[in-house]
Amino acid sequence: MAQNEGLLTIGEISQRSGVAISAIHFYESKNLIRSSRNARNQRVFSRRELRILAFIKVAQRLGFTLEEIKDVFRDLPPNRMPTKADWQKVSRAWDEALKARIELASKLRNQLELCIGCGCLSMKECPLRNPDDTLSNQGSGPHLL
């Protein structure tokens, strides 16, 4: 019935998106997606929300928090399907964050073998965990007495 109206029930959107109904309720409670009510007072979703759910799942796999995802959604139009230009705006907004994550992952990959056997036993002095540590150039361990 909901599909005939161009809207999807919560079960339909769950099935189409692969997202659990409980997660859909959670995302809605966090104002990441929106629903309305039909004549029978059932929660229904526009097809726009399928795209939003797909984006949420990809962004979470990349390590973005729900708050970061919500921030970027502020630039999406609330009452229509996002266009290619809208998604490009979102992409530009996350470009720097993605570059920083890629750089960190590359550093980790390149230093992982050293980290496993470095012996510093301190997350405070680790150049990956604490990149602003100016004393790390002098090696691991205490340098100030």
Residue frames as a rotation matrix with the C-alpha (Angstrom) as fourth column:
MET 1
0.564 0.826 0.000 0.00
0.826 -0.564 0.000 0.00
0.000 0.000 -1.000 0.00
ALA 2
0.488 -0.422 -0.764 2.71
0.174 -0.810 0.559 2.49
-0.855 -0.406 -0.322 0.94
GLN 3
-0.570 -0.763 0.304 4.59
0.449 0.020 0.893 1.90
-0.687 0.646 0.332 -2.31
ASN 4
-0.032 0.652 0.757 1.51
0.990 -0.086 0.116 2.94
0.141 0.753 -0.643 -4.29
GLU 5
0.905 0.358 -0.231 1.72
0.406 -0.889 0.213 6.30
-0.129 -0.286 -0.949 -2.55
GLY 6
0.491 -0.807 0.329 5.44
0.028 -0.362 -0.932 6.62
0.871 0.467 -0.155 -3.31
LEU 7
0.167 -0.394 0.904 6.19
-0.951 -0.305 0.043 6.06
0.258 -0.867 -0.426 0.35
LEU 8
-0.210 -0.336 -0.918 7.70
-0.092 0.942 -0.324 3.07
0.973 0.017 -0.228 2.14
THR 9
0.890 0.444 0.101 6.63
-0.180 0.138 0.974 1.50
0.419 -0.885 0.203 5.40
ILE 10
0.352 -0.794 0.495 9.28
-0.905 -0.153 0.398 0.91
-0.241 -0.588 -0.772 8.03
GLY 11
0.387 -0.167 0.907 9.36
0.004 0.984 0.180 -2.77
-0.922 -0.066 0.382 7.08
GLU 12
0.885 -0.014 0.465 9.81
0.463 0.117 -0.878 -1.92
-0.042 0.993 0.110 3.41
ILE 13
0.720 -0.662 0.208 12.58
-0.545 -0.725 -0.420 0.58
0.429 0.189 -0.883 4.05
SER 14
0.303 -0.592 0.747 14.29
-0.700 0.393 0.596 -1.91
-0.647 -0.703 -0.295 6.35
GLN 15
0.536 -0.032 0.843 14.13
0.361 0.912 -0.194 -4.64
-0.763 0.408 0.501 3.72
ARG 16
0.916 -0.143 0.375 15.26
0.324 -0.289 -0.901 -2.38
0.237 0.947 -0.218 0.88
SER 17
0.606 -0.698 0.382 18.12
-0.664 -0.708 -0.240 -0.79
0.438 -0.108 -0.893 2.85
GLY 18
0.202 -0.513 -0.834 19.27
0.322 0.839 -0.438 -3.83
0.925 -0.180 0.335 4.81
VAL 19
-0.735 -0.382 0.559 19.07
-0.327 -0.523 -0.787 -1.74
0.594 -0.762 0.260 7.99
ALA 20
-0.664 0.466 -0.584 17.31
0.705 0.651 -0.281 -3.21
0.249 -0.598 -0.761 11.03
ILE 21
0.270 0.873 0.406 14.03
0.509 -0.487 0.710 -1.63
0.818 0.015 -0.576 12.08
SER 22
0.659 -0.067 -0.749 15.52
0.721 -0.228 0.655 -0.83
-0.214 -0.971 -0.101 15.48
ALA 23
-0.460 -0.880 -0.116 18.38
0.761 -0.458 0.459 1.04
-0.457 0.122 0.881 13.79
ILE 24
-0.436 0.399 0.807 15.90
0.577 -0.564 0.591 2.97
0.691 0.723 0.015 11.63
HIS 25
0.698 0.688 -0.197 14.05
0.561 -0.355 0.748 4.02
0.445 -0.632 -0.634 14.79
PHE 26
0.286 -0.687 -0.668 17.37
0.779 -0.239 0.579 5.03
-0.557 -0.686 0.467 16.35
TYR 27
-0.698 -0.573 0.429 18.45
0.715 -0.528 0.459 7.10
-0.036 0.627 0.778 13.32
GLU 28
0.008 0.789 0.615 15.06
0.520 -0.528 0.671 8.77
0.854 0.315 -0.415 13.29
SER 29
0.753 0.266 -0.603 15.37
0.657 -0.250 0.711 9.59
0.038 -0.931 -0.363 17.01
LYS 30
-0.101 -0.888 -0.448 18.72
0.684 -0.389 0.617 11.25
-0.722 -0.244 0.647 16.21
ASN 31
0.591 0.485 -0.645 17.07
-0.103 -0.747 -0.656 13.28
-0.800 0.454 -0.391 13.40
LEU 32
-0.592 -0.805 -0.038 19.19
-0.219 0.115 0.969 11.65
-0.776 0.582 -0.244 10.73
ILE 33
-0.885 0.438 0.161 16.14
0.312 0.298 0.902 10.42
0.347 0.848 -0.400 8.80
ARG 34
-0.714 0.698 0.044 12.51
-0.610 -0.590 -0.529 11.53
-0.343 -0.405 0.848 8.78
SER 35
-0.799 0.584 0.143 9.17
0.594 0.731 0.335 9.82
0.091 0.353 -0.931 8.55
SER 36
-0.657 0.725 0.206 5.57
-0.724 -0.683 0.095 10.91
0.210 -0.087 0.974 8.34
ARG 37
-0.666 0.523 0.532 2.30
-0.019 0.702 -0.712 9.17
-0.745 -0.485 -0.458 9.17
ASN 38
-0.903 0.429 -0.010 -0.18
0.039 0.106 0.994 7.81
0.427 0.897 -0.113 6.66
ALA 39
-0.187 0.940 0.287 -3.98
-0.662 -0.336 0.670 7.73
0.726 -0.065 0.685 7.01
ARG 40
0.630 0.393 -0.670 -3.72
0.133 0.795 0.592 4.59
0.765 -0.462 0.448 9.17
ASN 41
0.814 -0.354 0.461 -1.18
-0.580 -0.525 0.622 6.35
0.022 -0.774 -0.633 11.42
GLN 42
0.747 -0.639 0.185 1.64
0.617 0.769 0.166 4.09
-0.248 -0.010 0.969 10.21
ARG 43
0.244 -0.784 -0.570 5.14
-0.236 -0.619 0.749 5.50
-0.940 -0.048 -0.336 10.00
VAL 44
0.767 -0.031 0.641 6.11
0.606 0.366 -0.706 5.93
-0.212 0.930 0.299 6.32
PHE 45
0.002 -0.888 -0.459 9.33
0.184 -0.451 0.873 7.12
-0.983 -0.086 0.163 4.68
SER 46
0.784 0.126 -0.608 10.06
-0.529 -0.376 -0.761 8.81
-0.324 0.918 -0.228 1.39
ARG 47
0.869 -0.480 0.121 12.46
0.472 0.730 -0.494 7.10
0.149 0.487 0.861 -0.97
ARG 48
0.487 -0.686 0.540 14.93
-0.410 -0.726 -0.553 9.90
0.771 0.048 -0.635 -0.16
GLU 49
0.542 -0.231 0.808 15.54
-0.819 0.069 0.569 8.20
-0.187 -0.971 -0.152 3.18
LEU 50
0.932 -0.260 0.252 16.90
0.302 0.942 -0.147 5.10
-0.199 0.214 0.956 1.41
ARG 51
0.468 -0.789 0.397 19.77
0.313 -0.272 -0.910 7.21
0.826 0.550 0.119 0.08
ILE 52
0.331 -0.305 0.893 20.32
-0.775 -0.628 0.072 8.78
0.539 -0.716 -0.444 3.46
LEU 53
0.825 0.008 0.565 20.46
-0.399 0.717 0.572 5.34
-0.400 -0.697 0.594 5.12
ALA 54
0.800 -0.573 0.179 22.98
0.557 0.595 -0.580 4.13
0.226 0.564 0.795 2.53
PHE 55
0.282 -0.700 0.656 25.13
-0.119 -0.704 -0.700 7.19
0.952 0.119 -0.282 3.19
ILE 56
0.560 -0.028 0.828 24.92
-0.821 -0.152 0.550 6.67
0.111 -0.988 -0.108 6.96
LYS 57
0.930 -0.165 0.329 26.09
0.066 0.954 0.293 3.07
-0.362 -0.251 0.898 6.66
VAL 58
0.549 -0.775 0.312 29.04
0.590 0.095 -0.801 3.97
0.591 0.625 0.510 4.39
ALA 59
0.270 -0.434 0.859 30.04
-0.443 -0.849 -0.290 6.91
0.855 -0.302 -0.421 6.61
GLN 60
0.746 0.021 0.666 29.93
-0.643 0.282 0.712 4.68
-0.173 -0.959 0.223 9.69
ARG 61
0.868 -0.463 0.180 32.15
0.488 0.862 -0.135 2.12
-0.093 0.205 0.974 7.96
LEU 62
0.272 -0.781 0.562 34.62
0.380 -0.450 -0.808 4.96
0.884 0.434 0.175 7.33
GLY 63
-0.386 -0.459 -0.800 34.61
0.880 0.077 -0.468 5.74
0.276 -0.885 0.374 11.04
PHE 64
-0.683 0.205 0.701 32.50
-0.163 -0.978 0.127 8.88
0.712 -0.028 0.702 11.08
THR 65
-0.892 0.401 -0.209 30.39
0.302 0.183 -0.936 9.45
-0.337 -0.898 -0.284 14.17
LEU 66
-0.070 0.952 0.298 26.65
0.997 0.055 0.056 10.00
0.037 0.301 -0.953 13.99
GLU 67
0.426 0.174 -0.888 27.23
0.404 -0.915 0.015 13.61
-0.809 -0.365 -0.460 15.05
GLU 68
-0.595 -0.694 -0.405 29.63
-0.136 -0.410 0.902 14.14
-0.792 0.592 0.150 12.12
ILE 69
-0.752 0.405 0.520 27.10
0.659 0.441 0.610 12.54
0.018 0.801 -0.599 9.79
LYS 70
0.278 0.911 -0.305 24.34
0.914 -0.349 -0.208 14.75
-0.296 -0.221 -0.929 11.14
ASP 71
0.007 -0.365 -0.931 26.48
0.103 -0.926 0.364 17.85
-0.995 -0.098 0.031 10.63
VAL 72
-0.910 -0.413 -0.043 27.00
-0.010 -0.082 0.997 17.08
-0.415 0.907 0.070 6.96
PHE 73
-0.451 0.821 0.351 23.29
0.892 0.396 0.219 16.40
0.041 0.412 -0.910 6.46
ARG 74
0.004 0.435 -0.900 22.55
0.438 -0.810 -0.390 20.00
-0.899 -0.393 -0.194 7.37
ASP 75
-0.600 -0.333 -0.727 23.59
-0.439 -0.623 0.647 20.84
-0.669 0.707 0.228 3.80
LEU 76
-0.919 0.314 0.238 21.11
0.390 0.641 0.661 18.41
0.055 0.701 -0.712 2.23
PRO 77
-0.618 0.758 0.208 17.66
-0.608 -0.629 0.484 19.64
0.498 0.173 0.850 1.20
PRO 78
-0.793 0.268 0.546 15.04
-0.392 0.460 -0.796 18.40
-0.465 -0.846 -0.260 3.67
ASN 79
0.049 0.987 0.153 12.06
-0.332 0.161 -0.929 18.02
-0.942 -0.006 0.335 1.34
ARG 80
0.783 0.192 -0.591 13.43
-0.621 0.192 -0.760 16.56
-0.033 0.962 0.270 -1.87
MET 81
0.833 -0.520 0.189 15.76
0.527 0.850 0.013 13.88
-0.167 0.089 0.982 -3.16
PRO 82
0.301 -0.798 -0.522 19.38
-0.150 -0.580 0.800 15.12
-0.942 -0.162 -0.294 -2.99
THR 83
0.975 -0.017 -0.222 20.82
-0.222 -0.018 -0.975 15.85
0.013 1.000 -0.022 -6.42
LYS 84
0.513 -0.858 -0.013 24.29
0.770 0.467 -0.436 15.05
0.380 0.213 0.900 -7.67
ALA 85
-0.033 -0.506 0.862 25.31
0.021 -0.862 -0.506 18.63
0.999 0.001 0.039 -6.82
ASP 86
0.667 0.328 0.670 24.02
-0.645 -0.195 0.738 18.18
0.373 -0.924 0.081 -3.25
TRP 87
0.945 -0.326 -0.013 26.08
0.301 0.854 0.425 15.00
-0.127 -0.406 0.905 -2.81
GLN 88
0.235 -0.899 0.370 29.14
0.656 -0.135 -0.743 16.74
0.717 0.417 0.558 -4.28
LYS 89
0.229 -0.087 0.970 28.76
-0.493 -0.869 0.038 19.46
0.839 -0.487 -0.242 -1.65
VAL 90
0.924 0.118 0.363 28.70
-0.373 0.479 0.794 16.77
-0.080 -0.870 0.487 1.04
SER 91
0.726 -0.687 0.041 31.77
0.665 0.685 -0.297 15.15
0.176 0.243 0.954 -0.50
ARG 92
0.084 -0.703 0.706 33.71
0.204 -0.681 -0.703 18.43
0.975 0.203 0.086 -0.46
ALA 93
0.543 0.195 0.817 32.75
-0.674 -0.478 0.563 18.99
0.500 -0.856 -0.128 3.17
TRP 94
0.897 -0.162 0.412 34.34
-0.185 0.708 0.682 15.67
-0.402 -0.688 0.604 4.14
ASP 95
0.782 -0.615 -0.103 37.32
0.039 0.212 -0.977 15.85
0.622 0.760 0.189 1.82
GLU 96
-0.003 -0.832 0.555 39.75
-0.714 -0.387 -0.584 17.09
0.701 -0.398 -0.592 4.50
ALA 97
0.269 0.168 0.948 38.48
-0.887 0.428 0.176 14.65
-0.376 -0.888 0.264 7.11
LEU 98
0.984 0.103 0.147 38.87
-0.035 0.913 -0.405 11.76
-0.176 0.394 0.902 4.69
LYS 99
0.502 -0.865 -0.002 42.38
-0.170 -0.096 -0.981 12.86
0.848 0.493 -0.195 3.73
ALA 100
-0.068 -0.507 0.859 43.35
-0.955 -0.215 -0.203 12.99
0.287 -0.835 -0.470 7.42
ARG 101
0.580 0.342 0.740 41.94
-0.588 0.804 0.088 9.50
-0.565 -0.486 0.667 8.01
ILE 102
0.958 -0.271 -0.094 43.79
0.091 0.598 -0.796 8.14
0.272 0.754 0.597 4.98
GLU 103
0.201 -0.932 0.303 47.04
-0.504 -0.363 -0.783 9.73
0.840 0.005 -0.543 6.18
LEU 104
0.047 -0.126 0.991 46.63
-0.985 0.160 0.067 8.25
-0.167 -0.979 -0.117 9.66
ALA 105
0.853 0.312 0.418 45.83
-0.252 0.948 -0.194 4.81
-0.457 0.060 0.888 8.24
SER 106
0.758 -0.638 -0.137 48.91
-0.019 0.189 -0.982 5.02
0.652 0.747 0.131 6.01
LYS 107
-0.035 -0.772 0.635 51.10
-0.836 -0.326 -0.442 5.95
0.548 -0.546 -0.633 8.98
LEU 108
0.335 0.243 0.910 49.69
-0.793 0.594 0.134 3.07
-0.509 -0.767 0.392 10.97
ARG 109
0.999 0.043 0.032 50.27
-0.017 0.811 -0.584 0.65
-0.051 0.583 0.811 8.12
ASN 110
0.496 -0.867 0.036 53.86
-0.139 -0.120 -0.983 1.86
0.857 0.483 -0.180 7.68
GLN 111
-0.329 -0.661 0.674 54.66
-0.749 -0.252 -0.613 1.81
0.575 -0.707 -0.412 11.41
LEU 112
0.673 0.729 0.127 52.62
-0.650 0.501 0.572 -1.15
0.353 -0.467 0.811 12.60
GLU 113
0.568 -0.525 -0.633 55.57
0.401 0.849 -0.344 -3.52
0.718 -0.058 0.693 12.76
LEU 114
-0.528 -0.774 0.349 57.54
0.091 -0.460 -0.883 -0.95
0.844 -0.435 0.314 14.73
CYS 115
-0.067 0.594 0.801 54.61
-0.842 -0.464 0.274 -0.35
0.535 -0.657 0.532 17.07
ILE 116
0.799 0.419 -0.431 54.22
-0.186 0.854 0.486 -4.00
0.572 -0.308 0.760 17.92
GLY 117
0.498 -0.679 -0.540 57.82
0.793 0.608 -0.033 -4.23
0.350 -0.412 0.841 19.09
CYS 118
0.237 -0.458 0.857 58.71
0.012 -0.880 -0.474 -0.65
0.971 0.123 -0.203 20.01
GLY 119
-0.178 -0.335 -0.925 58.56
0.840 0.437 -0.320 -1.23
0.512 -0.834 0.204 23.76
CYS 120
-0.692 -0.114 0.712 57.51
-0.117 -0.957 -0.266 2.30
0.712 -0.268 0.649 24.66
LEU 121
-0.494 0.570 -0.657 54.48
0.816 0.564 -0.125 0.94
0.300 -0.598 -0.744 26.52
SER 122
-0.521 0.303 -0.798 53.01
0.368 -0.764 -0.530 4.42
-0.770 -0.570 0.286 26.53
MET 123
0.129 0.658 0.742 50.10
0.992 -0.075 -0.106 5.67
-0.014 0.750 -0.662 24.49
LYS 124
0.748 0.135 -0.650 51.09
0.279 -0.952 0.124 9.17
-0.602 -0.274 -0.750 25.61
GLU 125
-0.038 -0.872 -0.489 54.36
-0.372 -0.441 0.817 9.13
-0.927 0.213 -0.308 23.70
CYS 126
-0.144 0.032 0.989 53.21
0.690 0.719 0.078 7.09
-0.709 0.694 -0.126 20.70
PRO 127
-0.855 -0.236 -0.463 53.64
-0.108 -0.791 0.603 9.17
-0.508 0.565 0.650 17.50
LEU 128
-0.749 0.660 0.056 50.46
0.283 0.242 0.928 7.63
0.598 0.711 -0.368 16.11
ARG 129
0.052 0.794 -0.606 48.36
0.955 0.138 0.262 8.06
0.291 -0.593 -0.751 19.25
ASN 130
0.616 0.050 -0.786 49.88
0.473 -0.822 0.318 11.39
-0.630 -0.567 -0.530 20.28
PRO 131
0.395 -0.471 0.788 51.20
0.891 -0.011 -0.453 13.08
0.222 0.882 0.416 17.10
ASP 132
0.716 -0.085 0.693 51.80
-0.046 -0.996 -0.074 16.45
0.697 0.021 -0.717 18.81
ASP 133
0.878 -0.443 -0.180 54.41
0.307 0.234 0.922 15.03
-0.367 -0.865 0.342 21.20
THR 134
0.813 -0.580 -0.055 57.47
-0.490 -0.630 -0.603 17.23
0.315 0.517 -0.796 20.56
LEU 135
0.107 -0.810 0.577 59.75
-0.899 0.169 0.404 15.05
-0.425 -0.562 -0.710 22.67
SER 136
0.781 0.249 0.572 59.03
-0.072 0.947 -0.314 11.94
-0.620 0.204 0.758 20.60
ASN 137
0.817 -0.533 -0.219 61.89
-0.326 -0.114 -0.938 12.93
0.475 0.839 -0.267 18.27
GLN 138
-0.062 -0.869 0.491 64.29
-0.971 -0.061 -0.230 12.05
0.230 -0.491 -0.840 21.12
GLY 139
-0.677 -0.144 -0.722 63.03
-0.159 0.986 -0.047 8.47
0.719 0.083 -0.690 21.27
SER 140
0.390 0.879 -0.275 60.72
0.073 0.269 0.960 6.62
0.918 -0.395 0.041 23.60
GLY 141
-0.001 -0.328 -0.945 60.88
0.938 0.328 -0.114 6.86
0.347 -0.886 0.307 27.36
PRO 142
0.780 0.327 -0.533 61.17
0.553 -0.759 0.344 9.80
-0.292 -0.563 -0.773 29.80
HIS 143
0.065 -0.750 0.658 63.16
0.785 -0.369 -0.498 12.89
0.617 0.549 0.565 28.74
LEU 144
0.008 -0.011 1.000 62.27
-0.368 -0.930 -0.007 15.43
0.930 -0.368 -0.011 31.40
LEU 145
-0.295 -0.135 -0.946 63.16
0.747 0.585 -0.317 15.01
0.596 -0.800 -0.072 35.04
